[in-house]
Amino acid sequence: MKRVILDASVATKLFLTVPGNDLAWRAAKQFHFVAPALVLTETANALWKYVKRGDTTAEDATGAVTHLAEITEIHDNPMLVERALSLACKLSHPVYDCTYLALAEAEKLALLSADKRLLALAQEHIWPDVISLNSLTSDNTS
């Protein structure tokens, strides 16, 4: 199974009934997810917003983050932050997003994201190996 860097834009879609949920689960069946530890915090924060709106429960959100940790190879490398900061300064883009780029670069893996701006920045400036969640179809196999 091909390893890919998973970002929070896709991770969040795994656990909510939102556009792209089916594609996120298709990706989960096609790829082995790798992510910086930050993905857990970012996904939890996104889920918390849905809890506040009444779209999911706190229990479901907590279970989702636990499940995400179980299906993802988590990397907690302090050196990623240094590289992410460097990329953020170069690209004028938030450090938290650049953390995914730093890990993709370090591990030499494709970045899987639903964030069009991040994908465009990656392809144009630093890491051309990207997969848009919206590009996945039932015909994609890796």
Rosetta constraint file for C-alpha pairs under 8 A:
AtomPair CA 1 CA 30 HARMONIC 6.76 0.50
AtomPair CA 1 CA 31 HARMONIC 5.64 0.50
AtomPair CA 1 CA 32 HARMONIC 6.02 0.50
AtomPair CA 1 CA 142 HARMONIC 6.61 0.50
AtomPair CA 2 CA 30 HARMONIC 7.39 0.50
AtomPair CA 2 CA 31 HARMONIC 5.16 0.50
AtomPair CA 2 CA 32 HARMONIC 5.91 0.50
AtomPair CA 2 CA 142 HARMONIC 5.96 0.50
AtomPair CA 3 CA 31 HARMONIC 5.69 0.50
AtomPair CA 3 CA 32 HARMONIC 4.53 0.50
AtomPair CA 3 CA 33 HARMONIC 5.92 0.50
AtomPair CA 3 CA 34 HARMONIC 6.63 0.50
AtomPair CA 3 CA 109 HARMONIC 6.75 0.50
AtomPair CA 3 CA 110 HARMONIC 7.79 0.50
AtomPair CA 4 CA 31 HARMONIC 6.44 0.50
AtomPair CA 4 CA 32 HARMONIC 6.26 0.50
AtomPair CA 4 CA 33 HARMONIC 5.44 0.50
AtomPair CA 4 CA 34 HARMONIC 5.82 0.50
AtomPair CA 4 CA 104 HARMONIC 7.88 0.50
AtomPair CA 4 CA 109 HARMONIC 5.50 0.50
AtomPair CA 4 CA 110 HARMONIC 5.13 0.50
AtomPair CA 4 CA 111 HARMONIC 5.88 0.50
AtomPair CA 4 CA 112 HARMONIC 6.35 0.50
AtomPair CA 5 CA 33 HARMONIC 6.00 0.50
AtomPair CA 5 CA 34 HARMONIC 4.77 0.50
AtomPair CA 5 CA 35 HARMONIC 5.34 0.50
AtomPair CA 5 CA 100 HARMONIC 6.89 0.50
AtomPair CA 5 CA 103 HARMONIC 7.35 0.50
AtomPair CA 5 CA 104 HARMONIC 5.99 0.50
AtomPair CA 5 CA 109 HARMONIC 6.41 0.50
AtomPair CA 5 CA 110 HARMONIC 6.05 0.50
AtomPair CA 5 CA 111 HARMONIC 4.66 0.50
AtomPair CA 5 CA 112 HARMONIC 5.76 0.50
AtomPair CA 6 CA 10 HARMONIC 6.76 0.50
AtomPair CA 6 CA 11 HARMONIC 6.87 0.50
AtomPair CA 6 CA 33 HARMONIC 5.67 0.50
AtomPair CA 6 CA 34 HARMONIC 5.85 0.50
AtomPair CA 6 CA 35 HARMONIC 5.36 0.50
AtomPair CA 6 CA 39 HARMONIC 7.91 0.50
AtomPair CA 6 CA 100 HARMONIC 7.67 0.50
AtomPair CA 6 CA 111 HARMONIC 6.44 0.50
AtomPair CA 6 CA 112 HARMONIC 5.27 0.50
AtomPair CA 6 CA 113 HARMONIC 6.67 0.50
AtomPair CA 7 CA 11 HARMONIC 6.26 0.50
AtomPair CA 7 CA 35 HARMONIC 6.76 0.50
AtomPair CA 7 CA 39 HARMONIC 6.26 0.50
AtomPair CA 7 CA 100 HARMONIC 6.43 0.50
AtomPair CA 7 CA 111 HARMONIC 7.60 0.50
AtomPair CA 7 CA 112 HARMONIC 6.55 0.50
AtomPair CA 7 CA 113 HARMONIC 5.71 0.50
AtomPair CA 8 CA 12 HARMONIC 5.75 0.50
AtomPair CA 8 CA 39 HARMONIC 5.36 0.50
AtomPair CA 8 CA 40 HARMONIC 7.83 0.50
AtomPair CA 8 CA 42 HARMONIC 5.99 0.50
AtomPair CA 8 CA 43 HARMONIC 5.38 0.50
AtomPair CA 8 CA 113 HARMONIC 7.82 0.50
AtomPair CA 9 CA 13 HARMONIC 6.75 0.50
AtomPair CA 9 CA 43 HARMONIC 7.86 0.50
AtomPair CA 9 CA 113 HARMONIC 6.09 0.50
AtomPair CA 9 CA 114 HARMONIC 5.51 0.50
AtomPair CA 9 CA 115 HARMONIC 6.33 0.50
AtomPair CA 10 CA 14 HARMONIC 6.64 0.50
AtomPair CA 10 CA 24 HARMONIC 6.00 0.50
AtomPair CA 10 CA 112 HARMONIC 7.45 0.50
AtomPair CA 10 CA 113 HARMONIC 5.72 0.50
AtomPair CA 10 CA 114 HARMONIC 5.81 0.50
AtomPair CA 10 CA 133 HARMONIC 7.19 0.50
AtomPair CA 11 CA 15 HARMONIC 7.43 0.50
AtomPair CA 11 CA 24 HARMONIC 7.35 0.50
AtomPair CA 11 CA 39 HARMONIC 7.69 0.50
AtomPair CA 11 CA 43 HARMONIC 6.48 0.50
AtomPair CA 11 CA 68 HARMONIC 7.38 0.50
AtomPair CA 12 CA 16 HARMONIC 6.73 0.50
AtomPair CA 12 CA 43 HARMONIC 5.45 0.50
AtomPair CA 12 CA 46 HARMONIC 6.83 0.50
AtomPair CA 12 CA 47 HARMONIC 7.02 0.50
AtomPair CA 13 CA 17 HARMONIC 7.36 0.50
AtomPair CA 13 CA 18 HARMONIC 6.43 0.50
AtomPair CA 13 CA 19 HARMONIC 7.61 0.50
AtomPair CA 13 CA 20 HARMONIC 6.20 0.50
AtomPair CA 13 CA 21 HARMONIC 4.86 0.50
AtomPair CA 13 CA 24 HARMONIC 6.10 0.50
AtomPair CA 14 CA 21 HARMONIC 5.42 0.50
AtomPair CA 14 CA 22 HARMONIC 7.85 0.50
AtomPair CA 14 CA 24 HARMONIC 5.36 0.50
AtomPair CA 14 CA 25 HARMONIC 6.04 0.50
AtomPair CA 15 CA 21 HARMONIC 7.37 0.50
AtomPair CA 15 CA 61 HARMONIC 7.92 0.50
AtomPair CA 15 CA 64 HARMONIC 6.13 0.50
AtomPair CA 16 CA 21 HARMONIC 6.69 0.50
AtomPair CA 16 CA 56 HARMONIC 7.94 0.50
AtomPair CA 17 CA 21 HARMONIC 6.13 0.50
AtomPair CA 20 CA 24 HARMONIC 6.07 0.50
AtomPair CA 20 CA 133 HARMONIC 7.59 0.50
AtomPair CA 20 CA 134 HARMONIC 7.31 0.50
AtomPair CA 21 CA 25 HARMONIC 6.37 0.50
AtomPair CA 22 CA 26 HARMONIC 6.17 0.50
AtomPair CA 23 CA 27 HARMONIC 6.16 0.50
AtomPair CA 23 CA 133 HARMONIC 6.52 0.50
AtomPair CA 23 CA 134 HARMONIC 7.10 0.50
AtomPair CA 23 CA 136 HARMONIC 6.49 0.50
AtomPair CA 23 CA 137 HARMONIC 7.51 0.50
AtomPair CA 24 CA 28 HARMONIC 6.30 0.50
AtomPair CA 24 CA 133 HARMONIC 6.95 0.50
AtomPair CA 25 CA 29 HARMONIC 6.40 0.50
AtomPair CA 26 CA 30 HARMONIC 6.34 0.50
AtomPair CA 26 CA 136 HARMONIC 7.68 0.50
AtomPair CA 26 CA 137 HARMONIC 7.98 0.50
AtomPair CA 26 CA 138 HARMONIC 7.61 0.50
AtomPair CA 27 CA 31 HARMONIC 5.75 0.50
AtomPair CA 27 CA 133 HARMONIC 7.75 0.50
AtomPair CA 27 CA 136 HARMONIC 7.42 0.50
AtomPair CA 28 CA 32 HARMONIC 7.03 0.50
AtomPair CA 28 CA 33 HARMONIC 7.33 0.50
AtomPair CA 30 CA 141 HARMONIC 6.28 0.50
AtomPair CA 30 CA 142 HARMONIC 6.22 0.50
AtomPair CA 31 CA 142 HARMONIC 7.24 0.50
AtomPair CA 32 CA 72 HARMONIC 7.25 0.50
AtomPair CA 32 CA 73 HARMONIC 7.92 0.50
AtomPair CA 33 CA 71 HARMONIC 6.96 0.50
AtomPair CA 33 CA 72 HARMONIC 4.86 0.50
AtomPair CA 33 CA 73 HARMONIC 6.09 0.50
AtomPair CA 34 CA 72 HARMONIC 5.49 0.50
AtomPair CA 34 CA 73 HARMONIC 4.57 0.50
AtomPair CA 34 CA 74 HARMONIC 5.99 0.50
AtomPair CA 34 CA 75 HARMONIC 7.41 0.50
AtomPair CA 35 CA 39 HARMONIC 6.36 0.50
AtomPair CA 35 CA 72 HARMONIC 6.75 0.50
AtomPair CA 35 CA 73 HARMONIC 6.30 0.50
AtomPair CA 35 CA 74 HARMONIC 5.18 0.50
AtomPair CA 35 CA 75 HARMONIC 6.05 0.50
AtomPair CA 35 CA 100 HARMONIC 7.00 0.50
AtomPair CA 35 CA 103 HARMONIC 7.39 0.50
AtomPair CA 36 CA 74 HARMONIC 5.58 0.50
AtomPair CA 36 CA 75 HARMONIC 4.68 0.50
AtomPair CA 36 CA 76 HARMONIC 5.90 0.50
AtomPair CA 36 CA 77 HARMONIC 7.74 0.50
AtomPair CA 36 CA 99 HARMONIC 7.12 0.50
AtomPair CA 36 CA 100 HARMONIC 6.64 0.50
AtomPair CA 36 CA 103 HARMONIC 6.89 0.50
AtomPair CA 37 CA 41 HARMONIC 7.50 0.50
AtomPair CA 37 CA 74 HARMONIC 5.51 0.50
AtomPair CA 37 CA 75 HARMONIC 5.68 0.50
AtomPair CA 37 CA 76 HARMONIC 5.32 0.50
AtomPair CA 38 CA 42 HARMONIC 6.16 0.50
AtomPair CA 38 CA 96 HARMONIC 7.54 0.50
AtomPair CA 39 CA 43 HARMONIC 5.86 0.50
AtomPair CA 40 CA 44 HARMONIC 5.98 0.50
AtomPair CA 40 CA 65 HARMONIC 6.34 0.50
AtomPair CA 40 CA 68 HARMONIC 7.38 0.50
AtomPair CA 40 CA 69 HARMONIC 7.12 0.50
AtomPair CA 41 CA 45 HARMONIC 6.10 0.50
AtomPair CA 42 CA 46 HARMONIC 6.30 0.50
AtomPair CA 43 CA 47 HARMONIC 6.13 0.50
AtomPair CA 43 CA 65 HARMONIC 7.14 0.50
AtomPair CA 44 CA 48 HARMONIC 6.02 0.50
AtomPair CA 44 CA 61 HARMONIC 7.11 0.50
AtomPair CA 44 CA 62 HARMONIC 7.64 0.50
AtomPair CA 44 CA 65 HARMONIC 6.26 0.50
AtomPair CA 45 CA 49 HARMONIC 6.56 0.50
AtomPair CA 46 CA 50 HARMONIC 6.80 0.50
AtomPair CA 47 CA 51 HARMONIC 6.29 0.50
AtomPair CA 47 CA 56 HARMONIC 7.91 0.50
AtomPair CA 47 CA 61 HARMONIC 5.79 0.50
AtomPair CA 48 CA 52 HARMONIC 6.20 0.50
AtomPair CA 48 CA 58 HARMONIC 7.44 0.50
AtomPair CA 48 CA 61 HARMONIC 7.09 0.50
AtomPair CA 49 CA 53 HARMONIC 6.39 0.50
AtomPair CA 50 CA 54 HARMONIC 6.22 0.50
AtomPair CA 50 CA 55 HARMONIC 5.17 0.50
AtomPair CA 50 CA 56 HARMONIC 5.91 0.50
AtomPair CA 51 CA 55 HARMONIC 5.78 0.50
AtomPair CA 51 CA 56 HARMONIC 4.97 0.50
AtomPair CA 51 CA 57 HARMONIC 5.41 0.50
AtomPair CA 51 CA 58 HARMONIC 6.00 0.50
AtomPair CA 51 CA 61 HARMONIC 7.46 0.50
AtomPair CA 56 CA 60 HARMONIC 6.57 0.50
AtomPair CA 56 CA 61 HARMONIC 6.96 0.50
AtomPair CA 57 CA 61 HARMONIC 6.18 0.50
AtomPair CA 58 CA 62 HARMONIC 6.07 0.50
AtomPair CA 59 CA 63 HARMONIC 6.12 0.50
AtomPair CA 60 CA 64 HARMONIC 6.03 0.50
AtomPair CA 61 CA 65 HARMONIC 6.42 0.50
AtomPair CA 62 CA 66 HARMONIC 6.34 0.50
AtomPair CA 63 CA 67 HARMONIC 6.07 0.50
AtomPair CA 64 CA 68 HARMONIC 6.06 0.50
AtomPair CA 65 CA 69 HARMONIC 6.29 0.50
AtomPair CA 66 CA 70 HARMONIC 6.44 0.50
AtomPair CA 67 CA 71 HARMONIC 6.36 0.50
AtomPair CA 68 CA 72 HARMONIC 6.03 0.50
AtomPair CA 69 CA 73 HARMONIC 7.54 0.50
AtomPair CA 69 CA 74 HARMONIC 7.18 0.50
AtomPair CA 77 CA 81 HARMONIC 7.80 0.50
AtomPair CA 78 CA 82 HARMONIC 7.32 0.50
AtomPair CA 79 CA 83 HARMONIC 6.58 0.50
AtomPair CA 80 CA 84 HARMONIC 5.86 0.50
AtomPair CA 80 CA 99 HARMONIC 6.22 0.50
AtomPair CA 80 CA 102 HARMONIC 5.88 0.50
AtomPair CA 80 CA 103 HARMONIC 6.54 0.50
AtomPair CA 81 CA 85 HARMONIC 6.02 0.50
AtomPair CA 81 CA 95 HARMONIC 7.78 0.50
AtomPair CA 81 CA 99 HARMONIC 6.36 0.50
AtomPair CA 82 CA 86 HARMONIC 6.38 0.50
AtomPair CA 83 CA 87 HARMONIC 6.19 0.50
AtomPair CA 83 CA 99 HARMONIC 7.57 0.50
AtomPair CA 83 CA 102 HARMONIC 5.89 0.50
AtomPair CA 84 CA 88 HARMONIC 5.99 0.50
AtomPair CA 84 CA 95 HARMONIC 5.56 0.50
AtomPair CA 84 CA 96 HARMONIC 7.44 0.50
AtomPair CA 84 CA 97 HARMONIC 7.99 0.50
AtomPair CA 84 CA 98 HARMONIC 4.77 0.50
AtomPair CA 84 CA 99 HARMONIC 4.71 0.50
AtomPair CA 84 CA 100 HARMONIC 7.92 0.50
AtomPair CA 84 CA 101 HARMONIC 7.25 0.50
AtomPair CA 84 CA 102 HARMONIC 5.48 0.50
AtomPair CA 85 CA 89 HARMONIC 6.20 0.50
AtomPair CA 85 CA 95 HARMONIC 5.49 0.50
AtomPair CA 85 CA 98 HARMONIC 7.28 0.50
AtomPair CA 85 CA 99 HARMONIC 7.99 0.50
AtomPair CA 86 CA 90 HARMONIC 6.27 0.50
AtomPair CA 87 CA 91 HARMONIC 5.87 0.50
AtomPair CA 87 CA 92 HARMONIC 7.93 0.50
AtomPair CA 87 CA 93 HARMONIC 7.86 0.50
AtomPair CA 87 CA 95 HARMONIC 7.60 0.50
AtomPair CA 87 CA 98 HARMONIC 6.13 0.50
AtomPair CA 87 CA 102 HARMONIC 7.68 0.50
AtomPair CA 88 CA 92 HARMONIC 5.26 0.50
AtomPair CA 88 CA 93 HARMONIC 4.86 0.50
AtomPair CA 88 CA 94 HARMONIC 5.66 0.50
AtomPair CA 88 CA 95 HARMONIC 5.20 0.50
AtomPair CA 88 CA 98 HARMONIC 5.94 0.50
AtomPair CA 89 CA 93 HARMONIC 7.15 0.50
AtomPair CA 91 CA 121 HARMONIC 7.30 0.50
AtomPair CA 91 CA 125 HARMONIC 7.64 0.50
AtomPair CA 93 CA 97 HARMONIC 7.34 0.50
AtomPair CA 93 CA 98 HARMONIC 7.16 0.50
AtomPair CA 94 CA 98 HARMONIC 6.44 0.50
AtomPair CA 95 CA 99 HARMONIC 6.16 0.50
AtomPair CA 96 CA 100 HARMONIC 7.41 0.50
AtomPair CA 97 CA 101 HARMONIC 7.05 0.50
AtomPair CA 97 CA 118 HARMONIC 7.25 0.50
AtomPair CA 98 CA 102 HARMONIC 6.06 0.50
AtomPair CA 99 CA 103 HARMONIC 6.29 0.50
AtomPair CA 100 CA 104 HARMONIC 6.17 0.50
AtomPair CA 100 CA 111 HARMONIC 7.40 0.50
AtomPair CA 101 CA 105 HARMONIC 6.09 0.50
AtomPair CA 101 CA 111 HARMONIC 7.16 0.50
AtomPair CA 101 CA 122 HARMONIC 7.10 0.50
AtomPair CA 101 CA 127 HARMONIC 7.03 0.50
AtomPair CA 102 CA 106 HARMONIC 6.08 0.50
AtomPair CA 103 CA 107 HARMONIC 5.90 0.50
AtomPair CA 103 CA 108 HARMONIC 7.97 0.50
AtomPair CA 104 CA 108 HARMONIC 5.47 0.50
AtomPair CA 104 CA 109 HARMONIC 4.91 0.50
AtomPair CA 104 CA 110 HARMONIC 6.14 0.50
AtomPair CA 104 CA 111 HARMONIC 6.05 0.50
AtomPair CA 104 CA 127 HARMONIC 7.57 0.50
AtomPair CA 105 CA 109 HARMONIC 6.80 0.50
AtomPair CA 105 CA 127 HARMONIC 6.64 0.50
AtomPair CA 109 CA 129 HARMONIC 7.19 0.50
AtomPair CA 110 CA 129 HARMONIC 4.74 0.50
AtomPair CA 110 CA 130 HARMONIC 4.96 0.50
AtomPair CA 110 CA 131 HARMONIC 6.64 0.50
AtomPair CA 111 CA 119 HARMONIC 7.95 0.50
AtomPair CA 111 CA 129 HARMONIC 6.54 0.50
AtomPair CA 111 CA 130 HARMONIC 4.64 0.50
AtomPair CA 111 CA 131 HARMONIC 5.95 0.50
AtomPair CA 112 CA 130 HARMONIC 6.04 0.50
AtomPair CA 112 CA 131 HARMONIC 4.74 0.50
AtomPair CA 112 CA 132 HARMONIC 5.96 0.50
AtomPair CA 112 CA 133 HARMONIC 6.42 0.50
AtomPair CA 113 CA 118 HARMONIC 7.83 0.50
AtomPair CA 113 CA 119 HARMONIC 6.88 0.50
AtomPair CA 113 CA 130 HARMONIC 7.75 0.50
AtomPair CA 113 CA 131 HARMONIC 6.52 0.50
AtomPair CA 113 CA 132 HARMONIC 5.42 0.50
AtomPair CA 113 CA 133 HARMONIC 5.67 0.50
AtomPair CA 114 CA 119 HARMONIC 7.96 0.50
AtomPair CA 114 CA 132 HARMONIC 5.73 0.50
AtomPair CA 114 CA 133 HARMONIC 5.09 0.50
AtomPair CA 114 CA 134 HARMONIC 6.87 0.50
AtomPair CA 115 CA 119 HARMONIC 6.24 0.50
AtomPair CA 115 CA 132 HARMONIC 7.84 0.50
AtomPair CA 116 CA 120 HARMONIC 6.11 0.50
AtomPair CA 116 CA 132 HARMONIC 7.56 0.50
AtomPair CA 117 CA 121 HARMONIC 6.17 0.50
AtomPair CA 118 CA 122 HARMONIC 6.04 0.50
AtomPair CA 119 CA 123 HARMONIC 6.14 0.50
AtomPair CA 119 CA 130 HARMONIC 6.45 0.50
AtomPair CA 119 CA 131 HARMONIC 7.82 0.50
AtomPair CA 119 CA 132 HARMONIC 7.15 0.50
AtomPair CA 120 CA 124 HARMONIC 5.99 0.50
AtomPair CA 121 CA 125 HARMONIC 5.76 0.50
AtomPair CA 121 CA 126 HARMONIC 7.39 0.50
AtomPair CA 122 CA 126 HARMONIC 5.14 0.50
AtomPair CA 122 CA 127 HARMONIC 4.78 0.50
AtomPair CA 122 CA 128 HARMONIC 5.89 0.50
AtomPair CA 122 CA 130 HARMONIC 7.43 0.50
AtomPair CA 123 CA 127 HARMONIC 5.38 0.50
AtomPair CA 123 CA 128 HARMONIC 3.82 0.50
AtomPair CA 123 CA 129 HARMONIC 6.84 0.50
AtomPair CA 123 CA 130 HARMONIC 6.86 0.50
AtomPair CA 124 CA 128 HARMONIC 6.77 0.50
AtomPair CA 131 CA 135 HARMONIC 7.13 0.50
AtomPair CA 132 CA 136 HARMONIC 7.30 0.50
AtomPair CA 136 CA 140 HARMONIC 6.07 0.50
